[in-house]
Amino acid sequence: MNEDVLSLVGTKAEVSRRDFVMTSLIAGFALAVQPVTAQTITTDTTGLVAGEIKIPVSDGEIPAYRAMPATGKSFPVVLVVQEIFGVHEHIKDLCRRFAKLGHMAIAPELYARQGDVSKMTDFSEIVSKVVSKVPDAQVMTDLDAAVAYAKKSGKGNKSKLAITGYCWGGRIVWLYAAHNPKLKAGAAWYGRLVPTATSPRNSLQPQHPIDVAPTLRAPVLGLYAGQDRGIPLSSVEEMRAALVKAKSKSEIIVYPDAQHGFYADYRPSYNREAAADAFGKMREWFRRHGAA
């Protein structure tokens, strides 16, 4: 094999490694959130099929976590979109919680091409080195691929399709509700709503939820915190006004005493009462709109 061919082979291998930095999910919790609190909830796998899967996408495969009941078929499908920390143990546990309720829950690793945030301890490093480089268009097609996986498996009923996301994933829920006409309902937990100085519109993230309020194809339930230092109530009210103007069926609920991350039971921000109430409202939202 001549030097030119060797160089070409080496270049292709390098591109492959760069395109898919993560070929499997991390174990446990991301370093940035440790130590986890004593109140952390762990859902067992009794009666479930749960574990890592590979989802085919246009340029290869991405890892994902999938959980569903061990018996039966035609389960309502719920896409679980990761926090800024990736698909770590909390997101996996959320999939198991949905599976216990009869869903096929899938959480694709949406940073797979850009980087592994699980070993990073600094929040700003996570944002600058990985999250800021993840194109929204890529996220939308990866979520579409997860839906296609559910259908092809013969276990998921994509006519009952929902999406829920937390923190970084909350913003993605709003965008996906404008992207997929087959989606029945979404639930966005404390996701950013409007552009800011640190999260402006750009070529990779050209739109924010406020921009897609008039074009939502599925109703979204926004679950927000009154004490959120990163998402002021003024932006929540701005989004509400945009939804009213668009005559959207979407709604936003604010928990006055809760902080950002109030559903994250592994973090000090966890608010048991708000979390339980919001989860119940999300379940009812999915039922009302044909996603459960």
Buried (B, 14 or more C-beta within 10 A) or exposed (E): EEEEEEEEEEEEEEEEEEEBBBBEBBEEBBBBBEEBEEEBEEBEEEEBBBEBBEBEBEEBBBBBBBBBBEEEEEBBBBBBBBBBBBBBBBBBBBBBBBBBBEBBBBBBBBBBBBBBBBEBEEEEEBBEBBBBBBBBEBBBBBBBBBBBBBBEBEBBBBEBBBBBBBBBBBBBBBBBBBBBEEBBBBBBBBBBBBBEEEBEEEEEBEBBBBBBBEEBBBBBBBBBBBBBEBBEBEBBEBBBEBBEEBEBBBBBBBBEEBBBBBBBBBBEBBBEEBBEBBBEBBBEBBEBBBBB
